[in-house]
Every structure is written in structure tokens, then in C-alpha cells.
């Protein structure tokens, strides 16, 4: 490990690996990846199911296979790696950023870098975040924790299971536990629609006759040392439990799949602007944050549904970081115009949140999620005030599936004001 790098990447998952490889291909030589786990790969290491890589590698891979391909490329390119190492702080310096590291081998250590990429991923919401009433007993786990126990540690988490929430990890664990001999009684979702991909609803629930209870939630958990019984109730449009709709399930395990939160404690501490809609940094078209020379990509920016999009996004961030280091010029200082990307109530968020037309070469992709399902064909309309800049037809859209549109530089140049609005219309 050196004392000075051209670029430091925080996080060794698919986002961090993709960003480092991209920056190396664009001319950077001194790159360091810092990973708090004992090995690279991130969450992919415990995702032993297939379905990864169809967009990026053009073939179907398991999570470990996908990670292995990136790691093999990393070793071929001579990129430094510090595993089992925590980042404690990020501090600005005259030439970039100073990163404070801590590890068992190195102790406390400070690294200087000209560019920094945030790729810390996300974490799961826990029972405390959603405040389920009932006793505090064993047998209540997040779906990701259960996945690690089963797929990596080799422990079976329970025999009679109920899942709260219909996020993709929870759906995948419903199938996984069924294949291992457990009985998954139901998947309970408080919203009137699922939060996961449609293919996971079909392949993980429908194919195994596991019921999905929409507009329901768990209202009580009972047990002495371990979960023994849970109460499920239907909720109204205000998410208030409806009386006399109680259903009791005899279970020994409750899995929580109630959402993911970008891991942004370091980001906030570094004074980087956060978007309250995504809980991730506000970024420009090249993934640069509000602090010059600091970029963000992957689930630390916004929660993705496909790892292929994570890797593509991180490649964009790595390329931009390389350009920042090589050109020795802050894009914040050289940009004369910024266009804000805004949306109406039909859209939950957009990424990027700001566009600098000067730095768009050919086109830009804008990612977003709708707030509610659209089961009939709708149009995505992009406007500059009343002028329609672009229009895209979609036969179907759902909150669990991330959408994106591609806008050309010519279309961006048509925007006369400093605001681009996105809406969903019939």
C-alpha cells in the first residue's frame, strides 16, 4: 500500500470493482480499492442463484461467477487492494482527499488521493426501523442475513418461515429455504403491489405455491425464547390494520425484506449533498458529487435491481474520475451551466439529479422509479417548460423495476431553461 494514489475506491463489490477497472483502462495507474470484508465481491458472494450478467457479460451467471470475472480482471491490471480494512473518515486536502483507514495489519493509516469513488453499497432495514409490535425473541432476521447464513455459513435459519416484505432478496430466500426443506407459509407485503421484480414473483413464489398477501402486514410477534406465532392483518389505504382480519401463523422464523438503504454515513460526514428521495448523494451526469473529485456509483447512490446496471454505472464513474485526475481541472469550476432534473409525483426519484451539457459527449441515461404500478401503456415525457424534448412509450412500469431513458446531446442542447422535468402520462 502506498501513501499517495491517483484514485481510491471505497467498496470492493461490483460497483467498486467496475469503477477501478474503468479508471485503469482510461489511464490511471495508482488505484487502491478498500474493502471492509475479508474478500472482494460484496453481496455477490452470497447470491449463488443465477440471473446475473445477461446485460453486461451477455450470458447468465451466478453471483460468485459474476464477481470472479471482475476480480480476475482486477488482478490482471495490477490494482492495489486493502481487504479487512475500514474507512473511518474522509477529509479534504489541497490536492484532493485524505482517507483515514484502520485494519488489524496496518493499524491507523492515512492515504492521500486525487480522486475518490464512493461504492459502499447499501444495508437492509431492520425490525427497529419498521417497529413491529411484539416480544423481542430469537428467529427474526433480515433476508440478507439469512442468505449469508444459508449460502456461506451453512446454517439453516428455520423450518417454518414467514417473510415480511416482497423485496427481491426476500423473494429469492423464499425459494432458497423451500429448496432446503423449510416451509414458507406466506410472503406479506404492506403495499398493494410487490416491491420485487416480476420474474422473482413468478420463479420464487408462484412456482412453489407460496402465497403473496398484498395490503397485509405483521401486527404482532409472540414467543418466549424464539418466535412461536405471528399475527398478520390486512391494512387499509392509510396502512392502518383492519379489525377482524387477523390471521395467526405458527412459525419459528420471520425474515424481513422491507427495503434497502444506501450506506452513506461517510458521505454525510464528508459534507456531500444528499438527496432525501434516494438517501444517496446528489450527482451530476458523470456521477460526480457536490464535492469536486468525489464520485459515487452503485447502491450507495441509489438502490438498483440489476447488478449489470451497477457495473455500467460504475464504469461511467471510473471514466469520469480518470478524466478528472488526468486533466487536472475541476468540472465544478469549468462548468458554466447546470440543468436540474426534476419530476412530478408519479416518479419517486431521478439519477442524475443535475446535468452539465458541456460534459455530455453523445448521450446520457436518466434512471428513475415510478411510485405506483402502471399496467396499461403510458408515456414518459421530458419537457423544458411546455416544450416536449423527448417522449418514450412503456407498455408496463412498476416500482420494483428501475426504468431509464436515453437522451442525446442534441436533445439536451434544445433545453433553453435550466430545468428538465420528467412525468408519466397516458
C-alpha positions as CSV (number, residue, x, y, z in Angstrom):
1,X,0.0,0.0,0.0
2,X,1.3,3.4,-1.0
3,X,0.8,6.7,0.8
4,X,-0.5,8.5,-2.3
5,X,-2.9,7.3,-5.0
6,X,-4.4,8.8,-8.1
7,X,-7.7,7.3,-7.1
8,X,-9.1,5.4,-4.1
9,X,-12.3,3.3,-4.3
10,X,-14.2,2.7,-1.1
11,X,-16.0,-0.7,-1.5
12,X,-15.0,-3.9,-3.3
13,X,-18.3,-5.0,-4.6
14,X,-19.4,-4.9,-8.2
15,X,-19.6,-1.1,-8.2
16,X,-16.1,-0.6,-6.8
17,X,-14.6,-3.2,-9.0
18,X,-16.2,-1.8,-12.1
19,X,-15.1,1.7,-11.3
20,X,-11.5,0.7,-10.7
21,X,-11.2,-1.3,-13.9
22,X,-12.7,1.5,-15.9
23,X,-10.3,4.1,-14.4
24,X,-7.4,1.8,-15.1
25,X,-8.5,1.4,-18.7
26,X,-8.6,5.2,-19.0
27,X,-5.1,5.8,-17.9
28,X,-4.8,5.8,-14.2
29,X,-2.0,3.6,-12.7
30,X,-2.1,4.1,-9.0
31,X,-5.5,2.8,-7.8
32,X,-6.5,1.4,-4.4
33,X,-9.7,-0.5,-3.5
34,X,-10.6,-0.5,0.2
35,X,-12.9,-3.3,1.3
36,X,-14.1,-3.9,4.9
37,X,-14.8,-7.6,4.2
38,X,-12.1,-10.2,4.1
39,X,-12.5,-10.7,0.4
40,X,-13.7,-8.8,-2.7
41,X,-17.1,-9.3,-4.4
42,X,-19.5,-7.8,-2.0
43,X,-23.1,-9.1,-1.8
44,X,-22.5,-11.2,-4.9
45,X,-20.6,-13.8,-2.9
46,X,-23.7,-15.0,-1.2
47,X,-26.0,-14.7,-4.2
48,X,-25.5,-18.3,-5.5
49,X,-28.6,-18.2,-7.7
50,X,-28.3,-17.4,-11.4
51,X,-29.7,-14.5,-13.4
52,X,-26.7,-12.1,-13.3
53,X,-24.7,-10.9,-16.3
54,X,-27.3,-11.1,-19.0
55,X,-26.8,-7.4,-20.0
56,X,-23.1,-6.9,-19.1
57,X,-21.5,-10.2,-20.0
58,X,-24.2,-11.4,-22.4
59,X,-24.6,-14.7,-20.6
60,X,-26.3,-15.9,-17.4
61,X,-24.0,-16.2,-14.4
62,X,-24.4,-16.8,-10.6
63,X,-23.3,-14.0,-8.3
64,X,-19.9,-15.6,-7.4
65,X,-19.2,-16.2,-11.1
66,X,-20.0,-12.5,-11.9
67,X,-17.7,-11.3,-9.1
68,X,-15.0,-13.7,-10.1
69,X,-14.8,-12.3,-13.6
70,X,-14.4,-8.7,-12.3
71,X,-11.8,-9.9,-9.7
72,X,-9.8,-11.7,-12.3
73,X,-9.6,-8.6,-14.5
74,X,-8.6,-6.6,-11.4
75,X,-5.6,-8.9,-10.8
76,X,-4.5,-8.7,-14.4
77,X,-4.4,-4.9,-14.2
78,X,-2.3,-4.6,-11.1
79,X,-4.7,-2.6,-8.9
80,X,-3.9,-2.5,-5.2
81,X,-6.4,-3.9,-2.8
82,X,-6.8,-3.5,1.0
83,X,-9.3,-6.0,2.4
84,X,-10.5,-6.3,6.0
85,X,-9.9,-2.5,6.2
86,X,-12.4,0.1,7.4
87,X,-12.6,3.7,6.2
88,X,-13.1,6.0,9.3
89,X,-13.1,9.4,7.7
90,X,-12.7,11.4,4.5
91,X,-11.0,14.8,4.8
92,X,-10.5,17.4,2.1
93,X,-6.9,18.4,1.2
94,X,-5.4,21.0,-1.2
95,X,-4.8,18.3,-3.9
96,X,-7.9,16.1,-3.3
97,X,-8.9,13.9,-0.3
98,X,-7.3,12.3,2.7
99,X,-8.7,8.9,3.7
100,X,-8.3,7.6,7.2
101,X,-8.0,3.7,7.2
102,X,-8.0,1.2,10.0
103,X,-7.0,-2.5,9.8
104,X,-5.6,-5.2,12.0
105,X,-2.4,-5.4,9.9
106,X,-1.8,-1.7,9.3
107,X,-3.5,0.0,12.3
108,X,-4.4,3.6,11.6
109,X,-3.2,4.9,8.3
110,X,-3.8,8.0,6.2
111,X,-3.9,7.8,2.4
112,X,-3.8,10.8,0.0
113,X,-5.8,10.6,-3.2
114,X,-6.6,12.9,-6.1
115,X,-10.0,11.4,-6.8
116,X,-12.3,9.3,-4.6
117,X,-15.1,6.9,-5.6
118,X,-17.8,6.0,-3.1
119,X,-19.1,2.5,-3.7
120,X,-20.1,1.3,-0.2
121,X,-23.3,-0.4,-1.3
122,X,-26.4,-0.5,0.9
123,X,-27.8,-2.1,4.0
124,X,-31.1,-3.7,5.0
125,X,-33.8,-2.1,7.1
126,X,-34.2,-3.9,10.4
127,X,-37.1,-4.6,12.8
128,X,-36.2,-1.4,14.7
129,X,-36.7,0.7,11.6
130,X,-40.3,-0.6,11.0
131,X,-41.3,-1.0,14.7
132,X,-43.2,-4.3,14.6
133,X,-45.0,-4.9,17.9
134,X,-44.4,-8.0,20.0
135,X,-41.8,-9.7,22.1
136,X,-38.0,-9.5,21.4
137,X,-37.2,-13.1,20.6
138,X,-34.8,-15.1,18.5
139,X,-35.7,-16.0,15.0
140,X,-36.2,-12.6,13.5
141,X,-33.6,-11.9,10.7
142,X,-33.2,-9.7,7.7
143,X,-33.4,-11.7,4.4
144,X,-29.8,-10.8,3.6
145,X,-28.5,-12.1,6.9
146,X,-30.5,-15.4,6.4
147,X,-29.0,-15.6,2.9
148,X,-25.5,-15.4,4.3
149,X,-26.2,-18.0,7.0
150,X,-27.6,-20.5,4.5
151,X,-25.3,-19.9,1.4
152,X,-22.0,-19.1,3.1
153,X,-22.0,-20.2,6.7
154,X,-24.0,-23.4,6.0
155,X,-26.7,-22.8,8.8
156,X,-30.4,-23.4,8.3
157,X,-32.3,-20.4,9.8
158,X,-35.6,-22.1,10.4
159,X,-38.2,-24.7,9.5
160,X,-41.5,-22.7,9.4
161,X,-40.9,-19.3,7.9
162,X,-42.9,-16.2,7.1
163,X,-41.5,-13.3,5.1
164,X,-42.4,-9.6,5.7
165,X,-41.9,-7.5,2.6
166,X,-41.6,-8.5,-1.0
167,X,-38.1,-7.2,-1.9
168,X,-36.0,-9.3,-4.3
169,X,-33.8,-10.8,-1.5
170,X,-36.8,-11.9,0.4
171,X,-38.4,-13.5,-2.7
172,X,-35.2,-15.3,-3.5
173,X,-34.9,-16.6,0.1
174,X,-38.5,-17.9,-0.1
175,X,-37.3,-20.2,-2.9
176,X,-34.0,-21.0,-1.3
177,X,-35.4,-22.0,2.0
178,X,-38.1,-24.1,0.3
179,X,-35.4,-26.0,-1.6
180,X,-33.6,-26.6,1.7
181,X,-36.7,-28.2,3.2
182,X,-38.3,-25.3,5.1
183,X,-42.0,-24.5,4.8
184,X,-42.5,-20.8,3.8
185,X,-46.1,-20.1,4.8
186,X,-46.5,-16.7,3.1
187,X,-44.9,-13.5,1.9
188,X,-46.6,-10.5,3.4
189,X,-46.5,-7.1,1.7
190,X,-48.0,-3.9,3.2
191,X,-48.2,-2.2,-0.2
192,X,-50.9,-3.1,-2.7
193,X,-48.2,-4.2,-5.1
194,X,-44.9,-6.1,-4.9
195,X,-41.6,-4.4,-4.4
196,X,-39.6,-7.1,-6.3
197,X,-39.0,-7.9,-9.9
198,X,-41.9,-9.7,-11.7
199,X,-39.6,-12.6,-12.7
200,X,-38.9,-13.2,-9.0
201,X,-42.6,-13.2,-8.1
202,X,-43.1,-15.9,-10.7
203,X,-40.0,-18.0,-10.2
204,X,-39.7,-17.8,-6.4
205,X,-43.3,-17.6,-5.2
206,X,-45.8,-18.8,-7.8
207,X,-43.6,-21.8,-8.9
208,X,-43.6,-23.0,-5.3
209,X,-47.2,-22.2,-4.4
210,X,-46.1,-19.6,-1.8
211,X,-48.9,-17.1,-1.3
212,X,-48.2,-13.3,-1.6
213,X,-50.5,-11.3,0.7
214,X,-50.7,-7.8,-0.6
215,X,-52.0,-4.9,1.6
216,X,-51.1,-7.0,4.7
217,X,-48.6,-6.7,7.5
218,X,-47.4,-8.4,10.6
219,X,-49.0,-6.7,13.7
220,X,-47.7,-8.9,16.5
221,X,-44.9,-11.4,17.2
222,X,-45.2,-13.9,20.1
223,X,-42.7,-16.3,21.6
224,X,-40.6,-16.9,24.7
225,X,-37.1,-17.7,23.6
226,X,-37.8,-17.9,19.9
227,X,-40.6,-16.9,17.6
228,X,-43.7,-19.1,18.0
229,X,-46.5,-17.2,16.4
230,X,-47.1,-14.1,14.3
231,X,-50.3,-12.2,13.6
232,X,-51.0,-10.9,10.1
233,X,-53.7,-8.3,9.3
234,X,-55.0,-6.6,6.3
235,X,-54.4,-2.8,6.1
236,X,-56.4,0.0,4.5
237,X,-55.2,2.6,2.1
238,X,-53.7,4.5,5.0
239,X,-51.8,1.4,6.1
240,X,-53.9,1.1,9.3
241,X,-54.7,-2.6,10.3
242,X,-58.3,-3.5,9.7
243,X,-60.1,-5.1,12.7
244,X,-61.3,-8.7,12.4
245,X,-58.9,-9.6,9.6
246,X,-56.3,-11.2,11.9
247,X,-54.6,-14.4,10.7
248,X,-52.3,-16.3,13.1
249,X,-49.3,-18.3,11.7
250,X,-47.4,-20.8,13.8
251,X,-43.8,-20.1,12.7
252,X,-40.2,-20.2,14.2
253,X,-38.6,-17.7,11.9
254,X,-39.5,-14.2,10.5
255,X,-37.5,-12.8,7.6
256,X,-37.6,-9.1,6.9
257,X,-37.3,-7.9,3.3
258,X,-38.6,-4.3,3.9
259,X,-36.2,-2.2,1.9
260,X,-32.6,-1.2,1.4
261,X,-30.8,2.0,2.5
262,X,-27.7,3.4,0.8
263,X,-24.7,3.2,3.2
264,X,-23.9,6.9,3.4
265,X,-22.6,7.7,6.8
266,X,-19.2,8.5,5.3
267,X,-20.8,10.6,2.6
268,X,-22.7,12.8,5.1
269,X,-19.6,13.2,7.3
270,X,-17.7,14.4,4.2
271,X,-20.2,17.2,3.7
272,X,-21.6,15.8,0.4
273,X,-25.1,16.8,-0.5
274,X,-27.7,14.0,0.0
275,X,-30.9,13.5,-2.0
276,X,-33.7,12.7,0.6
277,X,-35.5,10.7,-2.1
278,X,-32.7,8.2,-2.7
279,X,-30.8,8.7,0.6
280,X,-27.8,8.8,-1.7
281,X,-25.6,11.6,-2.9
282,X,-26.8,14.2,-5.4
283,X,-24.7,13.6,-8.6
284,X,-24.1,15.2,-11.9
285,X,-24.2,13.4,-15.3
286,X,-20.7,11.8,-14.7
287,X,-21.5,10.6,-11.2
288,X,-19.5,13.4,-9.6
289,X,-21.0,14.5,-6.2
290,X,-21.3,18.1,-4.8
291,X,-17.6,17.8,-3.7
292,X,-15.2,18.1,-6.6
293,X,-13.2,14.9,-7.4
294,X,-15.5,12.7,-5.3
295,X,-17.8,10.3,-7.3
296,X,-20.5,7.8,-6.3
297,X,-21.9,4.7,-8.0
298,X,-23.8,1.6,-7.3
299,X,-26.2,1.1,-4.5
300,X,-24.6,3.8,-2.4
301,X,-26.1,6.2,-5.0
302,X,-29.5,4.6,-5.4
303,X,-30.7,1.0,-5.0
304,X,-30.5,-0.9,-8.2
305,X,-32.4,-4.0,-9.3
306,X,-29.8,-5.5,-11.6
307,X,-26.1,-5.8,-10.9
308,X,-25.4,-5.2,-14.6
309,X,-26.6,-1.6,-14.3
310,X,-24.4,-1.2,-11.3
311,X,-21.3,-2.2,-13.2
312,X,-22.2,0.0,-16.2
313,X,-22.8,3.0,-13.9
314,X,-19.6,2.4,-12.1
315,X,-17.7,2.3,-15.4
316,X,-19.1,5.8,-16.1
317,X,-17.8,7.0,-12.6
318,X,-14.4,5.4,-13.1
319,X,-14.0,7.1,-16.5
320,X,-15.0,10.5,-15.1
321,X,-12.6,10.1,-12.2
322,X,-9.8,9.3,-14.6
323,X,-10.6,12.4,-16.7
324,X,-10.7,14.5,-13.5
325,X,-7.2,13.3,-12.4
326,X,-5.6,13.5,-15.9
327,X,-7.0,16.9,-16.9
328,X,-6.1,18.4,-13.5
329,X,-9.2,20.6,-13.7
330,X,-12.4,20.6,-11.6
331,X,-15.5,20.2,-13.7
332,X,-17.3,22.2,-11.0
333,X,-15.2,25.2,-11.8
334,X,-15.2,24.9,-15.6
335,X,-18.9,24.2,-16.0
336,X,-20.9,27.3,-17.0
337,X,-24.4,25.8,-17.0
338,X,-26.2,23.2,-15.0
339,X,-29.7,21.7,-15.7
340,X,-31.7,20.4,-12.8
341,X,-33.6,17.2,-13.4
342,X,-37.0,17.3,-11.6
343,X,-40.1,15.0,-11.6
344,X,-43.7,15.1,-10.7
345,X,-45.5,13.0,-8.1
346,X,-45.7,10.0,-10.4
347,X,-41.9,9.4,-10.1
348,X,-40.0,8.6,-6.9
349,X,-36.6,9.9,-7.9
350,X,-34.2,10.6,-10.8
351,X,-30.5,9.9,-11.1
352,X,-28.6,12.0,-12.1
353,X,-30.2,15.0,-10.4
354,X,-28.1,17.5,-12.3
355,X,-26.8,17.7,-15.9
356,X,-23.9,19.8,-17.2
357,X,-24.3,19.9,-21.0
358,X,-20.7,20.8,-21.5
359,X,-19.5,17.3,-20.4
360,X,-22.0,15.2,-22.4
361,X,-20.3,13.6,-25.4
362,X,-23.1,11.7,-27.2
363,X,-26.0,10.9,-24.8
364,X,-26.9,10.5,-21.2
365,X,-29.1,7.9,-19.4
366,X,-31.5,9.1,-16.7
367,X,-32.7,6.4,-14.2
368,X,-35.9,6.6,-12.2
369,X,-38.6,4.6,-10.4
370,X,-42.3,5.1,-10.6
371,X,-44.3,5.4,-7.4
372,X,-47.1,3.0,-8.4
373,X,-47.7,0.3,-11.0
374,X,-48.8,1.2,-14.5
375,X,-50.4,-1.8,-16.0
376,X,-51.5,-0.1,-19.2
377,X,-49.3,1.6,-21.8
378,X,-48.0,5.1,-20.7
379,X,-45.6,7.6,-22.0
380,X,-42.5,9.1,-20.3
381,X,-42.5,12.8,-21.2
382,X,-39.4,15.0,-20.8
383,X,-40.1,18.8,-21.0
384,X,-38.4,22.1,-21.0
385,X,-41.3,24.1,-19.6
386,X,-44.1,23.4,-22.2
387,X,-41.7,22.2,-24.9
388,X,-41.5,18.4,-25.2
389,X,-37.9,17.4,-25.5
390,X,-38.4,13.6,-25.7
391,X,-41.2,11.0,-25.3
392,X,-40.9,7.3,-24.6
393,X,-43.6,4.7,-24.6
394,X,-43.7,1.9,-22.0
395,X,-46.2,-0.9,-22.0
396,X,-45.8,-1.6,-18.3
397,X,-44.0,0.0,-15.3
398,X,-43.7,-1.0,-11.7
399,X,-41.9,0.5,-8.6
400,X,-39.8,-2.7,-8.2
401,X,-38.3,-2.3,-11.7
402,X,-35.9,0.5,-12.3
403,X,-36.6,2.5,-15.5
404,X,-34.3,4.5,-17.7
405,X,-34.4,6.8,-20.7
406,X,-31.5,7.8,-23.0
407,X,-31.3,11.5,-24.2
408,X,-29.0,12.6,-26.9
409,X,-26.7,15.6,-26.6
410,X,-28.8,17.3,-29.4
411,X,-31.9,17.0,-27.3
412,X,-30.1,18.3,-24.2
413,X,-28.9,21.3,-26.2
414,X,-32.6,22.1,-27.1
415,X,-33.2,22.9,-23.4
416,X,-33.3,26.7,-23.0
417,X,-34.1,26.9,-19.3
418,X,-32.1,25.3,-16.5
419,X,-34.7,22.6,-15.7
420,X,-35.7,19.3,-17.3
421,X,-38.9,17.8,-16.0
422,X,-40.0,14.2,-16.3
423,X,-43.5,12.9,-15.9
424,X,-45.6,9.8,-16.6
425,X,-48.7,10.5,-18.8
426,X,-51.4,8.5,-20.6
